[in-house]
């Protein structure tokens, strides 16, 4: 199975409009309980913040979609400089 994402990509869970925007950390190996084989290319560890607390979980790559908007986990507002010509 090929990898769909890379570290640093922004993703959301498919079919959940209220799902948080998460950042991909890395692919993690996970053992399939039916066949006993280890899969290195299908499960992702993702991180997001909720109410200032860091949360993370492991998702299958087929349950995630890439988001178009990119950006940091926190909004940063820079003050605009007010310049006068006099």
Phi, psi and omega in degrees: 000136181273155179277134182265337186233168174227164180301134181099348178290149177261128185225164172222160177284134180296141172077004179238101182294335181267008180291142180287156174282128185238157176249135180285129176268305183191166170276141180236144177286139179220135182274130178283123185287339179280313185259343179080009180269150178266128179254118181263351189240020184233337186249134183244144170261125183239154180231145174209167180241136178226118182054039177082001180252138180281128177239149175211154181201169180250131182232151172283142186295338179282348178268000184244152171233150180280135178269148181284315182286130178248165178156177182286171179285337178239146176280136177242126179248119177263135180292142177277138181277137178257113181249142176244152182270356181261000000 
